[in-house]
């Protein structure tokens, strides 16, 4: 069930350190008429917003207004049941984090009720949230992307659309973000119909991220999200069977982090739109690596599955890092890596 009505309250993240004058706001769509202004750069990644992807497990004390934005789980054109069990390796990301397990895999398969149900049943609830919500969607064809974009017109509850062009464990042929042409066509189909800013979420396992990032921007993407998970597999030696019911899944967590940082750095040198870095962020230091590499914002993914308080703690620690070093504006750090 989706989260009913997140609100302010007491809790571990209720009080941030008081650093007077610290500026944390970012605009992820400065060229779009509506813009996409966030109070801070911390976003909950799609698929990790609560235990079901739609907010289950979050409590009123988890005040979503303190975060930059949240992205509920990706919607497809039609409902999807997802992949066979088991869908996680290891079974508990919390235990994996505690035991320093470097391999975190999932093969959910975009389980979701379909975009019609999402827009008709869930989006109206988002209007009541004191939070910035971004809609994530994935199509199986260029025409379907355009159709879904048309369906969002006139619907409220979200401030932007993130295109999931790169889910690695769904059977739908070549992923759009595996090629510059596929990326361009998908983004263009959505931009021609969408009323809100459009973000393109790209895949990590490509020969060169630069032409694909440029194609997304040329098609009108207002920002890029880099990156999704990497196709991966692990095998149980006793049973000699894959650990996941889908055989392969997506690698997230610590193993993905340095790959994603490098991709953000490469893309930031080539495009002039904001980039959102995502991949293996469990600490403020890991989040700030992305900012230094050229990201304007970050998404917290696997860490949410280990601890729903994670994004709040990461944001608090980012504030402390800047405040203690006398850095007045987080934007001072964007792309500030010393070469």
Buried (B, 14 or more C-beta within 10 A) or exposed (E): EBBEEBBBEEBEBEEBEEBEEBEBEBBBBBEBEEBBBBBBBBBBBBBBBBEBBBBEEBEBBBBBEBBBBBBBBBBBBEBBEBBEEBBBBBEEBEEBBEEEBEBBBBBBBBBBBBBBEBBEEBBEBBEEBEBBBBBBBBBBBBEBBBBBBBBBEEBEBBBBBBBBBBBBBBEEEEBBBBBBEBBBBBBBBBBEBBEBBBBBBBBBBBEEBBBBBBBBBBBBBBBBBBBBBBBBBBEEEEEEEBBBBBBBBBBBBBBBBEBBBBBBBBBBEBBEBBBBBBBBBBBBEBBBBBBBBBBBBBBBBBBBBBBBBBBBBBBBBBBBBBBEEEBEBBBEBBBEBEE
